[in-house]
């Protein structure tokens, strides 16, 4: 399938991408990820290998769209849950502890 990544056209097939990623050790995932051959890879790592371009030349979205169209499972970046601030009363209560503590 033809796709454009970083303003350059590429023709990829699912088998070709799987072949290129065979034997490549996945880096730790910190952003968007894709599952290839039962392994989870960062999207930028896959983009760098299949396009032979520097990771700074393309966005994760470009590679994610291309890999999704090829039939790969892509996962968005994990967004941490927002930290809920304690009210002043809850904060004072937490500092005092529970009655059972000595």
Biopython code that builds the backbone (N, CA, C, O; Angstrom):
import numpy as np
from Bio.PDB.StructureBuilder import StructureBuilder

atoms = [
    (1, "UNK", "N", (0.838, -1.164, 0.000)),
    (1, "UNK", "CA", (0.000, 0.000, 0.000)),
    (1, "UNK", "C", (0.892, 1.240, 0.000)),
    (1, "UNK", "O", (1.948, 1.262, 0.633)),
    (2, "UNK", "N", (0.467, 2.226, -0.690)),
    (2, "UNK", "CA", (1.238, 3.463, -0.805)),
    (2, "UNK", "C", (0.843, 4.410, 0.328)),
    (2, "UNK", "O", (-0.340, 4.614, 0.599)),
    (3, "UNK", "N", (1.855, 4.983, 0.982)),
    (3, "UNK", "CA", (1.604, 5.977, 2.018)),
    (3, "UNK", "C", (2.715, 7.018, 1.976)),
    (3, "UNK", "O", (3.793, 6.771, 1.434)),
    (4, "UNK", "N", (2.443, 8.177, 2.548)),
    (4, "UNK", "CA", (3.420, 9.269, 2.563)),
    (4, "UNK", "C", (3.815, 9.522, 4.008)),
    (4, "UNK", "O", (2.970, 9.786, 4.864)),
    (5, "UNK", "N", (5.121, 9.434, 4.264)),
    (5, "UNK", "CA", (5.659, 9.712, 5.589)),
    (5, "UNK", "C", (6.791, 10.718, 5.405)),
    (5, "UNK", "O", (7.722, 10.489, 4.632)),
    (6, "UNK", "N", (6.698, 11.824, 6.119)),
    (6, "UNK", "CA", (7.688, 12.903, 6.025)),
    (6, "UNK", "C", (7.858, 13.379, 4.580)),
    (6, "UNK", "O", (8.976, 13.604, 4.118)),
    (7, "UNK", "N", (6.741, 13.529, 3.879)),
    (7, "UNK", "CA", (6.694, 14.026, 2.499)),
    (7, "UNK", "C", (7.347, 13.092, 1.477)),
    (7, "UNK", "O", (7.578, 13.501, 0.339)),
    (8, "UNK", "N", (7.649, 11.845, 1.859)),
    (8, "UNK", "CA", (8.209, 10.877, 0.924)),
    (8, "UNK", "C", (7.236, 9.722, 0.750)),
    (8, "UNK", "O", (6.723, 9.200, 1.740)),
    (9, "UNK", "N", (6.969, 9.309, -0.491)),
    (9, "UNK", "CA", (6.048, 8.183, -0.704)),
    (9, "UNK", "C", (6.751, 6.839, -0.472)),
    (9, "UNK", "O", (7.910, 6.655, -0.843)),
    (10, "UNK", "N", (6.026, 5.916, 0.143)),
    (10, "UNK", "CA", (6.534, 4.567, 0.402)),
    (10, "UNK", "C", (5.471, 3.559, 0.001)),
    (10, "UNK", "O", (4.275, 3.817, 0.133)),
    (11, "UNK", "N", (5.914, 2.411, -0.487)),
    (11, "UNK", "CA", (5.025, 1.291, -0.781)),
    (11, "UNK", "C", (5.361, 0.176, 0.202)),
    (11, "UNK", "O", (6.439, -0.415, 0.138)),
    (12, "UNK", "N", (4.429, -0.107, 1.112)),
    (12, "UNK", "CA", (4.639, -1.137, 2.117)),
    (12, "UNK", "C", (3.566, -2.199, 2.010)),
    (12, "UNK", "O", (2.445, -1.934, 1.574)),
    (13, "UNK", "N", (3.928, -3.412, 2.419)),
    (13, "UNK", "CA", (2.935, -4.471, 2.631)),
    (13, "UNK", "C", (3.100, -4.919, 4.073)),
    (13, "UNK", "O", (4.150, -4.704, 4.679)),
    (14, "UNK", "N", (2.072, -5.535, 4.620)),
    (14, "UNK", "CA", (2.123, -5.984, 6.007)),
    (14, "UNK", "C", (3.263, -6.988, 6.208)),
    (14, "UNK", "O", (3.982, -6.917, 7.205)),
    (15, "UNK", "N", (3.429, -7.915, 5.273)),
    (15, "UNK", "CA", (4.487, -8.926, 5.375)),
    (15, "UNK", "C", (5.869, -8.287, 5.315)),
    (15, "UNK", "O", (6.794, -8.737, 5.991)),
    (16, "UNK", "N", (6.009, -7.246, 4.513)),
    (16, "UNK", "CA", (7.294, -6.559, 4.394)),
    (16, "UNK", "C", (7.675, -5.885, 5.713)),
    (16, "UNK", "O", (8.825, -5.961, 6.144)),
    (17, "UNK", "N", (6.710, -5.229, 6.347)),
    (17, "UNK", "CA", (6.972, -4.569, 7.631)),
    (17, "UNK", "C", (7.307, -5.615, 8.696)),
    (17, "UNK", "O", (8.225, -5.415, 9.491)),
    (18, "UNK", "N", (6.569, -6.728, 8.717)),
    (18, "UNK", "CA", (6.855, -7.795, 9.676)),
    (18, "UNK", "C", (8.260, -8.349, 9.461)),
    (18, "UNK", "O", (8.966, -8.636, 10.428)),
    (19, "UNK", "N", (8.668, -8.500, 8.220)),
    (19, "UNK", "CA", (10.008, -8.996, 7.907)),
    (19, "UNK", "C", (11.102, -8.044, 8.352)),
    (19, "UNK", "O", (12.139, -8.471, 8.861)),
    (20, "UNK", "N", (10.866, -6.736, 8.156)),
    (20, "UNK", "CA", (11.858, -5.744, 8.567)),
    (20, "UNK", "C", (12.009, -5.698, 10.092)),
    (20, "UNK", "O", (13.099, -5.435, 10.600)),
    (21, "UNK", "N", (10.926, -5.952, 10.814)),
    (21, "UNK", "CA", (10.963, -5.866, 12.273)),
    (21, "UNK", "C", (11.375, -7.178, 12.931)),
    (21, "UNK", "O", (11.580, -7.225, 14.144)),
    (22, "UNK", "N", (11.497, -8.239, 12.143)),
    (22, "UNK", "CA", (11.878, -9.532, 12.692)),
    (22, "UNK", "C", (13.301, -9.445, 13.246)),
    (22, "UNK", "O", (14.221, -9.013, 12.553)),
    (23, "UNK", "N", (13.468, -9.859, 14.495)),
    (23, "UNK", "CA", (14.774, -9.841, 15.129)),
    (23, "UNK", "C", (15.162, -8.503, 15.733)),
    (23, "UNK", "O", (16.252, -8.380, 16.292)),
    (24, "UNK", "N", (14.300, -7.499, 15.638)),
    (24, "UNK", "CA", (14.581, -6.188, 16.219)),
    (24, "UNK", "C", (14.033, -6.163, 17.643)),
    (24, "UNK", "O", (12.859, -6.460, 17.866)),
    (25, "UNK", "N", (14.879, -5.812, 18.598)),
    (25, "UNK", "CA", (14.468, -5.758, 19.998)),
    (25, "UNK", "C", (13.671, -4.479, 20.247)),
    (25, "UNK", "O", (14.138, -3.387, 19.923)),
    (26, "UNK", "N", (12.470, -4.603, 20.822)),
    (26, "UNK", "CA", (11.677, -3.394, 21.087)),
    (26, "UNK", "C", (12.309, -2.517, 22.160)),
    (26, "UNK", "O", (12.833, -3.013, 23.157)),
    (27, "UNK", "N", (12.251, -1.222, 21.943)),
    (27, "UNK", "CA", (12.693, -0.261, 22.939)),
    (27, "UNK", "C", (11.552, -0.062, 23.941)),
    (27, "UNK", "O", (10.411, -0.425, 23.652)),
    (28, "UNK", "N", (11.840, 0.503, 25.103)),
    (28, "UNK", "CA", (10.748, 0.787, 26.059)),
    (28, "UNK", "C", (9.735, 1.754, 25.437)),
    (28, "UNK", "O", (10.109, 2.738, 24.799)),
    (29, "UNK", "N", (8.469, 1.460, 25.633)),
    (29, "UNK", "CA", (7.400, 2.275, 25.049)),
    (29, "UNK", "C", (7.088, 3.440, 25.977)),
    (29, "UNK", "O", (6.746, 3.243, 27.142)),
    (30, "UNK", "N", (7.209, 4.657, 25.451)),
    (30, "UNK", "CA", (6.883, 5.853, 26.227)),
    (30, "UNK", "C", (5.773, 6.673, 25.574)),
    (30, "UNK", "O", (5.253, 7.609, 26.182)),
    (31, "UNK", "N", (5.415, 6.334, 24.359)),
    (31, "UNK", "CA", (4.374, 7.066, 23.635)),
    (31, "UNK", "C", (3.474, 6.086, 22.899)),
    (31, "UNK", "O", (3.130, 5.030, 23.430)),
    (32, "UNK", "N", (3.096, 6.435, 21.680)),
    (32, "UNK", "CA", (2.260, 5.560, 20.869)),
    (32, "UNK", "C", (3.005, 4.261, 20.579)),
    (32, "UNK", "O", (4.228, 4.252, 20.442)),
    (33, "UNK", "N", (2.251, 3.163, 20.486)),
    (33, "UNK", "CA", (2.863, 1.849, 20.274)),
    (33, "UNK", "C", (2.106, 1.079, 19.203)),
    (33, "UNK", "O", (0.955, 1.388, 18.893)),
    (34, "UNK", "N", (2.774, 0.063, 18.637)),
    (34, "UNK", "CA", (2.180, -0.798, 17.621)),
    (34, "UNK", "C", (2.586, -2.232, 17.929)),
    (34, "UNK", "O", (3.703, -2.488, 18.378)),
    (35, "UNK", "N", (1.668, -3.165, 17.685)),
    (35, "UNK", "CA", (1.936, -4.583, 17.911)),
    (35, "UNK", "C", (2.307, -5.222, 16.578)),
    (35, "UNK", "O", (1.511, -5.234, 15.640)),
    (36, "UNK", "N", (3.535, -5.755, 16.506)),
    (36, "UNK", "CA", (4.019, -6.442, 15.307)),
    (36, "UNK", "C", (4.614, -7.761, 15.757)),
    (36, "UNK", "O", (5.488, -7.785, 16.623)),
    (37, "UNK", "N", (4.155, -8.853, 15.182)),
    (37, "UNK", "CA", (4.643, -10.190, 15.533)),
    (37, "UNK", "C", (4.571, -10.440, 17.038)),
    (37, "UNK", "O", (5.517, -10.966, 17.624)),
    (38, "UNK", "N", (3.470, -10.071, 17.658)),
    (38, "UNK", "CA", (3.212, -10.257, 19.089)),
    (38, "UNK", "C", (4.172, -9.495, 19.987)),
    (38, "UNK", "O", (4.281, -9.806, 21.173)),
    (39, "UNK", "N", (4.863, -8.512, 19.452)),
    (39, "UNK", "CA", (5.748, -7.660, 20.229)),
    (39, "UNK", "C", (5.256, -6.222, 20.123)),
    (39, "UNK", "O", (4.737, -5.806, 19.087)),
    (40, "UNK", "N", (5.425, -5.474, 21.198)),
    (40, "UNK", "CA", (4.965, -4.086, 21.233)),
    (40, "UNK", "C", (6.172, -3.172, 21.020)),
    (40, "UNK", "O", (7.121, -3.179, 21.805)),
    (41, "UNK", "N", (6.118, -2.391, 19.952)),
    (41, "UNK", "CA", (7.196, -1.480, 19.571)),
    (41, "UNK", "C", (6.709, -0.037, 19.662)),
    (41, "UNK", "O", (5.532, 0.229, 19.419)),
    (42, "UNK", "N", (7.595, 0.902, 20.010)),
    (42, "UNK", "CA", (7.243, 2.318, 19.866)),
    (42, "UNK", "C", (7.067, 2.646, 18.379)),
    (42, "UNK", "O", (7.831, 2.170, 17.539)),
    (43, "UNK", "N", (6.084, 3.439, 18.070)),
    (43, "UNK", "CA", (5.784, 3.780, 16.677)),
    (43, "UNK", "C", (6.974, 4.462, 16.005)),
    (43, "UNK", "O", (7.253, 4.206, 14.834)),
    (44, "UNK", "N", (7.667, 5.316, 16.727)),
    (44, "UNK", "CA", (8.817, 6.026, 16.146)),
    (44, "UNK", "C", (9.946, 5.054, 15.794)),
    (44, "UNK", "O", (10.628, 5.254, 14.789)),
    (45, "UNK", "N", (10.158, 4.006, 16.598)),
    (45, "UNK", "CA", (11.190, 3.018, 16.294)),
    (45, "UNK", "C", (10.861, 2.288, 14.996)),
    (45, "UNK", "O", (11.731, 2.093, 14.147)),
    (46, "UNK", "N", (9.604, 1.887, 14.848)),
    (46, "UNK", "CA", (9.177, 1.194, 13.636)),
    (46, "UNK", "C", (9.312, 2.115, 12.429)),
    (46, "UNK", "O", (9.793, 1.694, 11.377)),
    (47, "UNK", "N", (8.893, 3.368, 12.575)),
    (47, "UNK", "CA", (9.006, 4.328, 11.479)),
    (47, "UNK", "C", (10.435, 4.535, 11.035)),
    (47, "UNK", "O", (10.709, 4.650, 9.841)),
    (48, "UNK", "N", (11.359, 4.585, 11.999)),
    (48, "UNK", "CA", (12.760, 4.776, 11.660)),
    (48, "UNK", "C", (13.300, 3.576, 10.881)),
    (48, "UNK", "O", (14.077, 3.746, 9.941)),
    (49, "UNK", "N", (12.901, 2.386, 11.260)),
    (49, "UNK", "CA", (13.414, 1.177, 10.602)),
    (49, "UNK", "C", (12.818, 1.003, 9.206)),
    (49, "UNK", "O", (13.542, 0.693, 8.260)),
    (50, "UNK", "N", (11.514, 1.198, 9.069)),
    (50, "UNK", "CA", (10.895, 0.919, 7.766)),
    (50, "UNK", "C", (11.152, 2.027, 6.748)),
    (50, "UNK", "O", (11.156, 1.766, 5.545)),
    (51, "UNK", "N", (11.370, 3.271, 7.213)),
    (51, "UNK", "CA", (11.608, 4.366, 6.265)),
    (51, "UNK", "C", (13.084, 4.701, 6.108)),
    (51, "UNK", "O", (13.467, 5.383, 5.157)),
    (52, "UNK", "N", (13.912, 4.231, 7.027)),
    (52, "UNK", "CA", (15.345, 4.547, 7.053)),
    (52, "UNK", "C", (15.575, 6.058, 7.170)),
    (52, "UNK", "O", (16.533, 6.598, 6.618)),
    (53, "UNK", "N", (14.683, 6.720, 7.895)),
    (53, "UNK", "CA", (14.807, 8.155, 8.135)),
    (53, "UNK", "C", (15.007, 8.393, 9.626)),
    (53, "UNK", "O", (14.724, 7.522, 10.449)),
    (54, "UNK", "N", (15.490, 9.566, 9.958)),
    (54, "UNK", "CA", (15.657, 9.944, 11.352)),
    (54, "UNK", "C", (14.280, 10.127, 11.985)),
    (54, "UNK", "O", (13.342, 10.564, 11.318)),
    (55, "UNK", "N", (14.158, 9.799, 13.253)),
    (55, "UNK", "CA", (12.862, 9.907, 13.953)),
    (55, "UNK", "C", (12.335, 11.332, 14.005)),
    (55, "UNK", "O", (11.128, 11.547, 14.118)),
    (56, "UNK", "N", (13.216, 12.287, 13.925)),
    (56, "UNK", "CA", (12.771, 13.686, 13.987)),
    (56, "UNK", "C", (12.125, 14.150, 12.688)),
    (56, "UNK", "O", (11.516, 15.219, 12.650)),
    (57, "UNK", "N", (12.250, 13.355, 11.615)),
    (57, "UNK", "CA", (11.729, 13.758, 10.307)),
    (57, "UNK", "C", (10.243, 13.493, 10.129)),
    (57, "UNK", "O", (9.635, 14.025, 9.200)),
    (58, "UNK", "N", (9.642, 12.681, 10.997)),
    (58, "UNK", "CA", (8.226, 12.338, 10.848)),
    (58, "UNK", "C", (7.552, 12.325, 12.211)),
    (58, "UNK", "O", (8.211, 12.260, 13.249)),
    (59, "UNK", "N", (6.232, 12.388, 12.187)),
    (59, "UNK", "CA", (5.476, 12.358, 13.440)),
    (59, "UNK", "C", (4.976, 10.941, 13.705)),
    (59, "UNK", "O", (4.886, 10.116, 12.796)),
    (60, "UNK", "N", (4.658, 10.684, 14.952)),
    (60, "UNK", "CA", (4.111, 9.380, 15.327)),
    (60, "UNK", "C", (2.759, 9.158, 14.647)),
    (60, "UNK", "O", (2.401, 8.026, 14.322)),
    (61, "UNK", "N", (2.018, 10.234, 14.435)),
    (61, "UNK", "CA", (0.713, 10.128, 13.789)),
    (61, "UNK", "C", (0.794, 9.632, 12.358)),
    (61, "UNK", "O", (-0.043, 8.843, 11.920)),
    (62, "UNK", "N", (1.803, 10.093, 11.625)),
    (62, "UNK", "CA", (1.979, 9.641, 10.240)),
    (62, "UNK", "C", (2.215, 8.137, 10.180)),
    (62, "UNK", "O", (1.613, 7.439, 9.364)),
    (63, "UNK", "N", (3.092, 7.646, 11.044)),
    (63, "UNK", "CA", (3.415, 6.217, 11.042)),
    (63, "UNK", "C", (2.236, 5.406, 11.566)),
    (63, "UNK", "O", (1.948, 4.324, 11.053)),
    (64, "UNK", "N", (1.557, 5.921, 12.581)),
    (64, "UNK", "CA", (0.396, 5.220, 13.135)),
    (64, "UNK", "C", (-0.686, 5.054, 12.077)),
    (64, "UNK", "O", (-1.268, 3.976, 11.952)),
    (65, "UNK", "N", (-0.958, 6.100, 11.321)),
    (65, "UNK", "CA", (-1.975, 6.002, 10.262)),
    (65, "UNK", "C", (-1.587, 4.962, 9.219)),
    (65, "UNK", "O", (-2.421, 4.166, 8.789)),
    (66, "UNK", "N", (-0.316, 4.972, 8.814)),
    (66, "UNK", "CA", (0.142, 4.013, 7.799)),
    (66, "UNK", "C", (0.052, 2.578, 8.316)),
    (66, "UNK", "O", (-0.420, 1.692, 7.604)),
    (67, "UNK", "N", (0.502, 2.346, 9.550)),
    (67, "UNK", "CA", (0.474, 0.994, 10.103)),
    (67, "UNK", "C", (-0.952, 0.513, 10.364)),
    (67, "UNK", "O", (-1.250, -0.671, 10.206)),
    (68, "UNK", "N", (-1.821, 1.420, 10.757)),
    (68, "UNK", "CA", (-3.234, 1.050, 10.957)),
    (68, "UNK", "C", (-3.870, 0.630, 9.643)),
    (68, "UNK", "O", (-4.631, -0.337, 9.598)),
    (69, "UNK", "N", (-3.563, 1.353, 8.575)),
    (69, "UNK", "CA", (-4.113, 1.007, 7.260)),
    (69, "UNK", "C", (-3.599, -0.345, 6.770)),
    (69, "UNK", "O", (-4.274, -1.030, 6.002)),
    (70, "UNK", "N", (-2.390, -0.729, 7.221)),
    (70, "UNK", "CA", (-1.841, -2.036, 6.851)),
    (70, "UNK", "C", (-2.447, -3.170, 7.682)),
    (70, "UNK", "O", (-2.275, -4.343, 7.350)),
    (71, "UNK", "N", (-3.154, -2.824, 8.759)),
    (71, "UNK", "CA", (-3.816, -3.849, 9.564)),
    (71, "UNK", "C", (-3.155, -4.147, 10.895)),
    (71, "UNK", "O", (-3.519, -5.120, 11.556)),
    (72, "UNK", "N", (-2.185, -3.328, 11.307)),
    (72, "UNK", "CA", (-1.534, -3.527, 12.599)),
    (72, "UNK", "C", (-2.348, -2.865, 13.703)),
    (72, "UNK", "O", (-3.053, -1.885, 13.466)),
    (73, "UNK", "N", (-2.242, -3.410, 14.913)),
    (73, "UNK", "CA", (-2.920, -2.843, 16.069)),
    (73, "UNK", "C", (-2.046, -1.748, 16.658)),
    (73, "UNK", "O", (-0.918, -2.003, 17.079)),
    (74, "UNK", "N", (-2.568, -0.532, 16.687)),
    (74, "UNK", "CA", (-1.833, 0.600, 17.242)),
    (74, "UNK", "C", (-2.505, 1.045, 18.530)),
    (74, "UNK", "O", (-3.731, 1.064, 18.634)),
    (75, "UNK", "N", (-1.681, 1.403, 19.513)),
    (75, "UNK", "CA", (-2.181, 1.848, 20.814)),
    (75, "UNK", "C", (-1.732, 3.273, 21.058)),
    (75, "UNK", "O", (-0.573, 3.614, 20.819)),
    (76, "UNK", "N", (-2.651, 4.113, 21.537)),
    (76, "UNK", "CA", (-2.242, 5.492, 21.842)),
    (76, "UNK", "C", (-1.379, 5.532, 23.097)),
    (76, "UNK", "O", (-1.324, 4.567, 23.860)),
    (77, "UNK", "N", (-0.714, 6.648, 23.296)),
    (77, "UNK", "CA", (0.137, 6.818, 24.477)),
    (77, "UNK", "C", (-0.729, 6.754, 25.727)),
    (77, "UNK", "O", (-1.854, 7.251, 25.757)),
    (78, "UNK", "N", (-0.175, 6.131, 26.750)),
    (78, "UNK", "CA", (-0.876, 6.043, 28.025)),
    (78, "UNK", "C", (-0.851, 7.415, 28.691)),
    (78, "UNK", "O", (0.216, 7.988, 28.911)),
    (79, "UNK", "N", (-2.022, 7.930, 29.005)),
    (79, "UNK", "CA", (-2.109, 9.226, 29.671)),
    (79, "UNK", "C", (-2.292, 8.961, 31.159)),
    (79, "UNK", "O", (-3.257, 8.301, 31.546)),
    (80, "UNK", "N", (-1.385, 9.463, 32.011)),
    (80, "UNK", "CA", (-1.530, 9.202, 33.447)),
    (80, "UNK", "C", (-2.785, 9.859, 34.004)),
    (80, "UNK", "O", (-3.213, 10.913, 33.535)),
    (81, "UNK", "N", (-3.356, 9.226, 34.997)),
    (81, "UNK", "CA", (-4.559, 9.767, 35.629)),
    (81, "UNK", "C", (-4.207, 11.072, 36.338)),
    (81, "UNK", "O", (-3.139, 11.187, 36.939)),
    (82, "UNK", "N", (-5.099, 12.048, 36.269)),
    (82, "UNK", "CA", (-4.801, 13.321, 36.922)),
    (82, "UNK", "C", (-4.744, 13.144, 38.439)),
    (82, "UNK", "O", (-5.522, 12.382, 39.012)),
    (83, "UNK", "N", (-3.826, 13.847, 39.078)),
    (83, "UNK", "CA", (-3.694, 13.792, 40.525)),
    (83, "UNK", "C", (-4.734, 14.726, 41.118)),
    (83, "UNK", "O", (-4.797, 15.909, 40.780)),
    (84, "UNK", "N", (-5.549, 14.173, 42.009)),
    (84, "UNK", "CA", (-6.601, 14.961, 42.634)),
    (84, "UNK", "C", (-6.036, 15.576, 43.904)),
    (84, "UNK", "O", (-5.559, 14.867, 44.790)),
    (85, "UNK", "N", (-6.092, 16.882, 43.987)),
    (85, "UNK", "CA", (-5.573, 17.588, 45.152)),
    (85, "UNK", "C", (-6.518, 17.391, 46.332)),
    (85, "UNK", "O", (-7.739, 17.401, 46.177)),
    (86, "UNK", "N", (-5.935, 17.212, 47.507)),
    (86, "UNK", "CA", (-6.741, 17.064, 48.716)),
    (86, "UNK", "C", (-7.240, 18.427, 49.175)),
    (86, "UNK", "O", (-6.580, 19.447, 48.978)),
    (87, "UNK", "N", (-8.407, 18.420, 49.783)),
    (87, "UNK", "CA", (-8.907, 19.651, 50.388)),
    (87, "UNK", "C", (-8.095, 19.914, 51.650)),
    (87, "UNK", "O", (-7.446, 18.997, 52.152)),
    (88, "UNK", "N", (-8.110, 21.113, 52.169)),
    (88, "UNK", "CA", (-7.355, 21.378, 53.404)),
    (88, "UNK", "C", (-7.763, 20.456, 54.560)),
    (88, "UNK", "O", (-6.909, 20.036, 55.341)),
    (89, "UNK", "N", (-9.047, 20.140, 54.674)),
    (89, "UNK", "CA", (-9.513, 19.248, 55.731)),
    (89, "UNK", "C", (-8.965, 17.837, 55.534)),
    (89, "UNK", "O", (-8.524, 17.207, 56.496)),
    (90, "UNK", "N", (-8.988, 17.326, 54.280)),
    (90, "UNK", "CA", (-8.458, 15.991, 53.995)),
    (90, "UNK", "C", (-6.950, 15.946, 54.216)),
    (90, "UNK", "O", (-6.423, 14.942, 54.695)),
    (91, "UNK", "N", (-6.259, 17.015, 53.874)),
    (91, "UNK", "CA", (-4.818, 17.087, 54.073)),
    (91, "UNK", "C", (-4.469, 17.046, 55.558)),
    (91, "UNK", "O", (-3.569, 16.311, 55.963)),
    (92, "UNK", "N", (-5.177, 17.828, 56.368)),
    (92, "UNK", "CA", (-4.943, 17.839, 57.832)),
    (92, "UNK", "C", (-5.250, 16.472, 58.423)),
    (92, "UNK", "O", (-4.522, 15.993, 59.292)),
    (93, "UNK", "N", (-6.308, 15.850, 57.966)),
    (93, "UNK", "CA", (-6.687, 14.525, 58.462)),
    (93, "UNK", "C", (-5.623, 13.492, 58.118)),
    (93, "UNK", "O", (-5.301, 12.633, 58.938)),
    (94, "UNK", "N", (-5.078, 13.571, 56.910)),
    (94, "UNK", "CA", (-4.036, 12.631, 56.491)),
    (94, "UNK", "C", (-2.761, 12.832, 57.294)),
    (94, "UNK", "O", (-2.062, 11.867, 57.604)),
    (95, "UNK", "N", (-2.452, 14.086, 57.635)),
    (95, "UNK", "CA", (-1.250, 14.365, 58.426)),
    (95, "UNK", "C", (-1.399, 13.860, 59.862)),
    (95, "UNK", "O", (-0.418, 13.422, 60.463)),
    (96, "UNK", "N", (-2.598, 13.914, 60.413)),
    (96, "UNK", "CA", (-2.824, 13.440, 61.775)),
    (96, "UNK", "C", (-2.842, 11.912, 61.851)),
    (96, "UNK", "O", (-2.506, 11.346, 62.891)),
    (97, "UNK", "N", (-3.221, 11.253, 60.784)),
    (97, "UNK", "CA", (-3.280, 9.790, 60.779)),
    (97, "UNK", "C", (-4.619, 9.299, 61.297)),
    (97, "UNK", "O", (-5.527, 10.085, 61.571)),
    (98, "UNK", "N", (-4.721, 7.999, 61.425)),
    (98, "UNK", "CA", (-5.968, 7.389, 61.908)),
    (98, "UNK", "C", (-5.865, 7.152, 63.403)),
    (98, "UNK", "O", (-4.759, 7.100, 63.940)),
    (99, "UNK", "N", (-7.000, 7.006, 64.093)),
    (99, "UNK", "CA", (-6.973, 6.813, 65.562)),
    (99, "UNK", "C", (-6.197, 5.565, 65.987)),
    (99, "UNK", "O", (-5.653, 5.536, 67.090)),
    (100, "UNK", "N", (-6.132, 4.534, 65.139)),
    (100, "UNK", "CA", (-5.460, 3.295, 65.506)),
    (100, "UNK", "C", (-3.942, 3.398, 65.488)),
    (100, "UNK", "O", (-3.271, 2.533, 66.051)),
    (101, "UNK", "N", (-3.378, 4.428, 64.860)),
    (101, "UNK", "CA", (-1.921, 4.577, 64.761)),
    (101, "UNK", "C", (-1.374, 5.172, 66.064)),
    (101, "UNK", "O", (-2.003, 6.029, 66.684)),
    (102, "UNK", "N", (-0.205, 4.704, 66.459)),
    (102, "UNK", "CA", (0.398, 5.240, 67.684)),
    (102, "UNK", "C", (1.846, 5.608, 67.455)),
    (102, "UNK", "O", (2.517, 6.076, 68.375)),
]
sb = StructureBuilder()
sb.init_structure("model")
sb.init_model(0)
sb.init_chain("A")
sb.init_seg("    ")
for serial, (resi, resn, name, xyz) in enumerate(atoms, 1):
    if name == "N":
        sb.init_residue(resn, " ", resi, " ")
    sb.init_atom(name, np.array(xyz, "f"), 0.0, 1.0, " ", f" {name:<3s}", serial, name[0])
structure = sb.get_structure()
